[in-house]
Amino acid sequence: MNTARSAAPATLSVNQVLLCGALIVTLSMGIRHGFGFWLQPIITERGWTRETFSFAMAIQNLAWGAAGPIAGMLADRFGAWKVLIMGGVAYALGLLAMAVSSDPLSFTLGAGVLIGIAQSGSTYAVIYGVLGRTVSPEKRSWAFGVAAAAGSFGQFVMIPIETWLISHLGWQTALFLLAGTALLIVPLALGIRERQAVGVATGQQSIVQALKEAFGYRSFQLLMLGYFVCGFQVVFIGVHLPSYLKDHGLGIEVSTGALMLIGLFNIFGTYAAGMLGQRFPKRYLLSAIYGLRSVAIVAFISLPLSPLSVYVFAAVIGFLWLSTVPPTNAVVAQIFGAQHLSMLGGFVFFSHQIGSFLGVWLGGKLYDATGSYDVVWWLAIALGVMAMLANLPVRETPIARAQPA
């Protein structure tokens, strides 16, 4: 008898999935949101350029996106909890590699490839697959909002912890301690074991059929385009904002406060997006989010820079930070159902991570070339307008499928 399967509950409670899933996302997203604070100490000690660090972070986001669909397939087929355990272990190993790497190649392989793969198996796509199968359709948007808000809470909590660790214990010791923290994902994953993966229990649509259907559907393509822009904007800001503020004479306390405010207001923004997604068309909600992001960035770079302007910008952009996550994933579930939700969510997120790759890499590349972040700021603004327009024609109704004879 399969003891692992027989020990799992026949059905998971919504509260249990939300609690364990939220804690996992709090850890995985909370740790990664502070990576920008390692840029200055690492490049100073290693003698690297900003582009070297930025390229590793860009590879991390690309690897996260590329591995996301595979992690989603495995989670849908064999169980999300197994993927989460592997993701937690890989996360710890990647943080250790990030601490001890002494050359750009090994740093990129550890901080970039390994941590990126780990994040694909320990963040939203995998958790949302379980939520989509556990929570009733009318409450999915709310549940996705709760999980996304947990990632925001992780940023709010972990940012000051990470900056304190770096300043008091050194950047390498801080990474060693975070590696141990990442291992807490392993016991939490056991709390969301499904009795069997949905692909085994109820699947009538193959993976190939699901992919062909999704990629041939225009609304899926438009959602991927919007998510590309989301990745470009948030990862550029998350990684390069501390250095941007330092270049303009503002201290580390302003950067820390700004990223904490982003995390704090992101809690409210993602939860509000999940709630509003149950009441209003999600395509309009997504268009508004992208449009308001562009307005916020224009105001930030146009007005005189001060601690007050930074904090106001952080609060506004924080409210809009991950608020795209609940409505985007809810639309995917609404159109295609929950059977292949982790996999399809992984592909949508892959487009997000391509944008993240370009945002973080171009931030370092164009800074080294021009001595300024101005070009990337304006590129983020233009892309926000494009995403605002791209989401308007998205169709949210379930896709029509031919019934089997």
C-alpha positions as CSV (number, residue, x, y, z in Angstrom):
1,M,0.0,0.0,0.0
2,N,1.2,3.5,-0.8
3,T,1.7,4.9,2.7
4,A,2.3,8.5,1.6
5,R,-0.9,8.6,-0.3
6,S,-3.0,6.8,2.3
7,A,-1.7,9.1,5.0
8,A,-2.9,12.2,3.2
9,P,-6.4,13.4,3.9
10,A,-9.1,12.7,1.4
11,T,-9.8,16.4,1.1
12,L,-7.9,19.4,2.3
13,S,-9.5,22.1,4.3
14,V,-9.4,25.6,2.7
15,N,-8.0,27.1,5.9
16,Q,-5.2,24.6,6.0
17,V,-4.2,25.1,2.4
18,L,-4.4,28.9,2.8
19,L,-2.3,28.8,6.0
20,C,0.5,26.5,4.7
21,G,0.5,28.0,1.3
22,A,0.6,31.6,2.6
23,L,3.5,30.7,4.9
24,I,5.4,29.1,2.1
25,V,4.9,32.1,-0.2
26,T,5.9,34.4,2.7
27,L,9.2,32.7,3.0
28,S,10.0,32.2,-0.7
29,M,9.0,35.7,-1.8
30,G,10.2,37.4,1.3
31,I,13.7,36.2,0.9
32,R,14.0,37.1,-2.8
33,H,12.6,40.6,-2.4
34,G,15.7,41.6,-0.4
35,F,18.3,40.6,-3.0
36,G,18.8,44.2,-4.1
37,F,20.5,44.9,-0.8
38,W,23.3,42.4,-1.7
39,L,24.2,44.3,-4.9
40,Q,26.5,46.9,-3.3
41,P,28.4,44.7,-0.7
42,I,28.9,41.9,-3.2
43,I,30.2,44.0,-6.1
44,T,32.4,46.0,-3.7
45,E,34.1,43.0,-2.2
46,R,34.3,41.0,-5.4
47,G,35.3,43.9,-7.6
48,W,32.5,43.3,-10.0
49,T,30.3,45.7,-12.0
50,R,26.6,46.3,-11.4
51,E,26.0,44.5,-14.7
52,T,27.6,41.3,-13.3
53,F,25.2,41.2,-10.4
54,S,22.3,42.3,-12.5
55,F,22.9,39.6,-15.0
56,A,22.9,36.9,-12.3
57,M,19.6,38.3,-11.0
58,A,18.3,38.4,-14.6
59,I,19.2,34.8,-15.1
60,Q,17.5,33.9,-11.8
61,N,14.2,35.4,-13.1
62,L,14.6,33.7,-16.5
63,A,15.4,30.3,-14.9
64,W,12.4,30.8,-12.6
65,G,10.1,31.4,-15.5
66,A,11.6,28.6,-17.7
67,A,11.3,26.0,-15.0
68,G,7.8,27.3,-14.0
69,P,5.8,25.3,-16.5
70,I,7.8,22.1,-15.7
71,A,7.2,22.6,-12.0
72,G,3.6,23.2,-12.7
73,M,3.3,20.0,-14.8
74,L,5.0,17.9,-12.1
75,A,2.7,19.5,-9.4
76,D,-0.4,18.8,-11.4
77,R,0.7,15.2,-12.1
78,F,2.4,14.0,-9.0
79,G,1.4,16.4,-6.2
80,A,2.3,20.0,-5.3
81,W,3.8,19.1,-2.0
82,K,6.6,17.0,-3.6
83,V,7.6,19.9,-5.8
84,L,7.5,22.3,-2.9
85,I,9.9,20.1,-0.9
86,M,12.4,20.0,-3.8
87,G,12.0,23.7,-4.2
88,G,12.8,24.4,-0.6
89,V,15.9,22.3,-0.6
90,A,17.1,23.9,-3.9
91,Y,16.5,27.3,-2.5
92,A,18.7,26.7,0.5
93,L,21.5,25.3,-1.7
94,G,21.2,28.3,-4.1
95,L,21.6,30.7,-1.2
96,L,24.7,28.8,0.0
97,A,26.2,29.0,-3.5
98,M,25.4,32.7,-3.6
99,A,27.4,33.2,-0.4
100,V,30.5,31.3,-1.4
101,S,30.8,32.0,-5.1
102,S,34.0,34.0,-5.9
103,D,33.7,34.4,-9.7
104,P,30.9,35.6,-11.9
105,L,30.1,32.3,-13.5
106,S,29.7,30.3,-10.3
107,F,27.7,33.3,-8.8
108,T,25.4,33.2,-11.8
109,L,24.9,29.5,-11.6
110,G,24.1,29.6,-7.9
111,A,22.3,32.9,-7.4
112,G,20.8,32.8,-10.9
113,V,20.1,29.3,-12.2
114,L,19.7,27.3,-8.9
115,I,17.7,29.9,-7.0
116,G,15.6,30.5,-10.1
117,I,14.7,26.9,-10.4
118,A,14.0,26.7,-6.7
119,Q,11.6,29.7,-6.9
120,S,9.6,28.0,-9.7
121,G,8.8,25.2,-7.3
122,S,8.1,27.2,-4.2
123,T,5.9,30.2,-5.2
124,Y,2.6,31.2,-6.7
125,A,2.0,28.8,-9.6
126,V,2.4,25.6,-7.5
127,I,0.4,27.0,-4.6
128,Y,-2.4,28.4,-6.9
129,G,-2.8,24.9,-8.4
130,V,-3.7,23.5,-5.0
131,L,-5.9,26.5,-4.2
132,G,-7.7,26.2,-7.5
133,R,-8.6,22.6,-6.8
134,T,-9.6,23.2,-3.2
135,V,-11.5,26.5,-3.2
136,S,-14.8,26.9,-5.0
137,P,-14.7,28.9,-8.2
138,E,-16.6,31.8,-6.8
139,K,-14.0,32.3,-4.1
140,R,-10.8,31.6,-6.2
141,S,-10.1,35.3,-6.8
142,W,-10.3,36.0,-3.1
143,A,-8.1,33.0,-2.2
144,F,-5.5,34.0,-4.8
145,G,-5.5,37.5,-3.3
146,V,-4.8,36.0,0.2
147,A,-1.9,34.0,-1.1
148,A,-0.5,37.0,-3.0
149,A,-0.9,39.2,0.1
150,A,1.2,36.6,2.0
151,G,4.1,37.2,-0.4
152,S,3.7,40.9,0.2
153,F,3.8,40.3,4.0
154,G,7.0,38.3,3.5
155,Q,8.6,41.3,1.8
156,F,7.4,43.7,4.6
157,V,8.8,41.3,7.3
158,M,12.0,40.1,5.6
159,I,13.3,43.4,4.3
160,P,14.3,44.8,7.6
161,I,15.5,41.4,8.8
162,E,17.8,41.0,5.8
163,T,19.2,44.6,6.0
164,W,19.9,44.1,9.8
165,L,21.6,40.8,9.1
166,I,23.8,42.3,6.4
167,S,24.8,45.3,8.5
168,H,25.4,43.4,11.8
169,L,26.6,40.0,10.7
170,G,28.0,40.6,7.1
171,W,26.4,39.7,3.8
172,Q,27.8,36.1,3.7
173,T,26.6,35.1,7.2
174,A,23.2,36.7,6.3
175,L,22.9,34.3,3.3
176,F,23.9,31.3,5.4
177,L,21.0,32.1,7.9
178,L,18.6,32.6,5.0
179,A,19.5,29.2,3.6
180,G,18.4,27.7,6.9
181,T,15.2,29.7,6.8
182,A,14.4,28.5,3.3
183,L,14.3,24.9,4.6
184,L,11.2,25.7,6.6
185,I,9.3,25.3,3.3
186,V,9.9,21.5,3.6
187,P,7.6,20.8,6.7
188,L,5.1,23.4,5.5
189,A,4.7,21.5,2.2
190,L,3.5,18.4,4.1
191,G,0.5,20.4,5.2
192,I,-0.9,20.7,1.6
193,R,-0.6,17.1,0.4
194,E,-3.5,16.3,-1.9
195,R,-4.6,12.7,-1.9
196,Q,-3.7,12.4,-5.5
197,A,-2.9,14.8,-8.2
198,V,-5.8,16.1,-10.2
199,G,-4.3,14.9,-13.5
200,V,-4.5,11.3,-12.1
201,A,-7.9,11.6,-10.6
202,T,-10.1,13.5,-13.0
203,G,-8.0,14.4,-16.0
204,Q,-9.8,14.1,-19.4
205,Q,-7.6,16.6,-21.2
206,S,-4.0,15.8,-21.9
207,I,-1.1,18.2,-21.4
208,V,-0.6,18.5,-25.1
209,Q,-4.3,19.3,-25.6
210,A,-4.3,21.8,-22.8
211,L,-1.2,23.6,-24.2
212,K,-2.5,23.7,-27.8
213,E,-5.9,25.1,-26.5
214,A,-4.3,27.8,-24.4
215,F,-1.6,29.0,-26.8
216,G,-4.2,29.2,-29.6
217,Y,-6.5,31.4,-27.5
218,R,-6.0,35.1,-28.0
219,S,-7.0,36.1,-24.4
220,F,-4.3,33.8,-23.0
221,Q,-1.7,35.5,-25.3
222,L,-2.8,38.9,-24.1
223,L,-2.6,37.9,-20.5
224,M,1.0,36.7,-21.1
225,L,1.8,40.0,-22.7
226,G,0.5,41.9,-19.7
227,Y,2.4,39.7,-17.3
228,F,5.6,40.3,-19.3
229,V,5.3,44.0,-18.5
230,C,4.5,43.3,-14.9
231,G,7.8,41.4,-14.5
232,F,9.8,44.1,-16.2
233,Q,8.5,46.8,-13.9
234,V,8.5,45.2,-10.5
235,V,11.9,43.4,-10.8
236,F,13.6,46.5,-12.2
237,I,12.3,48.6,-9.3
238,G,12.9,45.9,-6.7
239,V,16.5,45.3,-7.6
240,H,17.7,48.7,-8.7
241,L,15.7,51.1,-6.5
242,P,18.2,51.0,-3.6
243,S,21.1,51.8,-5.9
244,Y,19.1,54.5,-7.7
245,L,18.4,56.2,-4.4
246,K,22.0,55.9,-3.2
247,D,23.1,57.5,-6.5
248,H,20.9,60.5,-5.6
249,G,22.4,60.8,-2.1
250,L,19.7,59.0,-0.1
251,G,20.8,56.6,2.6
252,I,20.2,52.9,3.1
253,E,17.4,53.7,5.6
254,V,15.4,55.4,2.9
255,S,15.8,52.3,0.6
256,T,14.9,50.0,3.5
257,G,11.8,52.1,4.3
258,A,10.7,52.2,0.7
259,L,10.9,48.5,0.2
260,M,9.1,47.9,3.5
261,L,6.4,50.3,2.4
262,I,6.1,48.4,-1.0
263,G,5.6,45.2,0.9
264,L,3.2,46.7,3.4
265,F,0.9,48.4,0.8
266,N,1.2,45.3,-1.4
267,I,-0.6,43.3,1.3
268,F,-3.6,45.6,0.9
269,G,-3.3,45.9,-2.8
270,T,-3.2,42.2,-3.6
271,Y,-6.0,41.4,-1.2
272,A,-8.1,44.3,-2.6
273,A,-7.4,43.0,-6.2
274,G,-8.6,39.5,-5.1
275,M,-11.8,40.9,-3.6
276,L,-12.5,43.3,-6.5
277,G,-11.9,40.5,-9.0
278,Q,-15.0,38.7,-7.6
279,R,-17.2,41.8,-8.3
280,F,-15.9,43.5,-11.4
281,P,-14.4,42.3,-14.8
282,K,-10.9,41.3,-14.2
283,R,-9.7,42.7,-17.5
284,Y,-10.7,46.2,-16.5
285,L,-9.0,45.7,-13.1
286,L,-5.8,44.7,-14.8
287,S,-5.9,47.6,-17.3
288,A,-6.3,50.0,-14.4
289,I,-3.4,48.6,-12.5
290,Y,-1.0,48.8,-15.4
291,G,-2.1,52.3,-16.3
292,L,-1.8,53.6,-12.7
293,R,1.7,52.1,-12.5
294,S,2.8,54.2,-15.5
295,V,1.3,57.4,-13.9
296,A,3.1,56.7,-10.6
297,I,6.5,56.2,-12.3
298,V,6.1,59.4,-14.3
299,A,5.3,61.4,-11.1
300,F,8.2,59.8,-9.3
301,I,10.9,60.6,-11.8
302,S,9.5,64.0,-12.7
303,L,9.1,65.5,-9.2
304,P,12.1,66.5,-7.0
305,L,13.5,63.5,-5.2
306,S,13.3,63.4,-1.4
307,P,12.6,60.8,1.3
308,L,8.9,61.9,1.3
309,S,8.6,61.5,-2.5
310,V,10.2,58.1,-2.2
311,Y,7.9,56.9,0.5
312,V,4.8,58.2,-1.3
313,F,5.9,56.4,-4.5
314,A,6.7,53.2,-2.6
315,A,3.2,53.2,-1.0
316,V,1.5,53.8,-4.4
317,I,3.6,51.4,-6.4
318,G,3.3,48.9,-3.5
319,F,-0.5,48.9,-3.7
320,L,-0.1,48.0,-7.4
321,W,2.9,45.7,-7.0
322,L,1.5,42.2,-7.1
323,S,-2.1,43.2,-7.5
324,T,-1.9,41.7,-11.0
325,V,-1.3,38.2,-9.7
326,P,-4.8,37.3,-8.3
327,P,-6.9,38.6,-11.3
328,T,-4.5,37.1,-13.9
329,N,-4.5,33.6,-12.4
330,A,-8.2,33.8,-11.7
331,V,-8.9,34.6,-15.3
332,V,-6.7,31.6,-16.4
333,A,-8.7,29.3,-14.0
334,Q,-12.0,30.8,-15.2
335,I,-11.2,30.2,-18.9
336,F,-9.5,26.8,-18.7
337,G,-10.5,25.3,-15.4
338,A,-8.4,23.9,-12.6
339,Q,-7.0,20.7,-14.0
340,H,-3.9,22.1,-15.6
341,L,-3.9,25.4,-13.6
342,S,-0.3,25.1,-12.2
343,M,1.1,24.3,-15.6
344,L,-0.8,27.1,-17.5
345,G,0.0,29.5,-14.6
346,G,3.6,28.5,-15.0
347,F,3.6,29.5,-18.7
348,V,1.9,32.8,-18.0
349,F,4.5,33.4,-15.3
350,F,7.3,32.5,-17.8
351,S,6.3,35.6,-19.8
352,H,6.5,37.6,-16.5
353,Q,10.0,36.3,-15.9
354,I,11.2,37.2,-19.5
355,G,10.1,40.7,-18.6
356,S,11.9,40.4,-15.3
357,F,15.1,39.3,-17.0
358,L,15.0,42.3,-19.3
359,G,14.1,44.7,-16.5
360,V,16.8,43.8,-14.1
361,W,19.5,43.2,-16.8
362,L,18.8,46.3,-18.8
363,G,18.8,48.3,-15.5
364,G,22.4,47.4,-15.0
365,K,23.4,47.4,-18.6
366,L,22.0,50.8,-19.5
367,Y,23.3,52.3,-16.2
368,D,26.8,51.2,-17.0
369,A,26.4,52.5,-20.5
370,T,24.8,55.9,-19.7
371,G,25.5,56.5,-16.0
372,S,21.7,56.8,-15.4
373,Y,18.5,54.8,-15.0
374,D,16.4,57.3,-17.0
375,V,16.0,55.2,-20.2
376,V,14.8,52.2,-18.2
377,W,12.3,54.3,-16.2
378,W,10.7,55.6,-19.4
379,L,10.7,52.2,-21.0
380,A,8.8,50.9,-18.0
381,I,6.3,53.7,-18.5
382,A,5.7,52.9,-22.1
383,L,5.3,49.2,-21.4
384,G,2.7,50.0,-18.8
385,V,0.6,51.8,-21.3
386,M,0.9,48.9,-23.7
387,A,-0.2,46.4,-21.0
388,M,-3.1,48.6,-20.1
389,L,-4.4,48.4,-23.7
390,A,-3.6,44.7,-24.1
391,N,-5.8,43.6,-21.2
392,L,-9.0,45.4,-22.4
393,P,-10.1,42.8,-25.0
394,V,-9.4,39.7,-22.8
395,R,-12.4,37.4,-22.6
396,E,-13.1,35.9,-19.2
397,T,-15.8,33.4,-20.0
398,P,-15.0,29.6,-19.9
399,I,-13.6,28.4,-23.2
400,A,-16.0,26.3,-25.3
401,R,-14.9,22.7,-25.7
402,A,-16.4,20.0,-27.9
403,Q,-18.1,17.4,-25.7
404,P,-16.8,13.8,-26.1
405,A,-19.2,11.4,-27.7
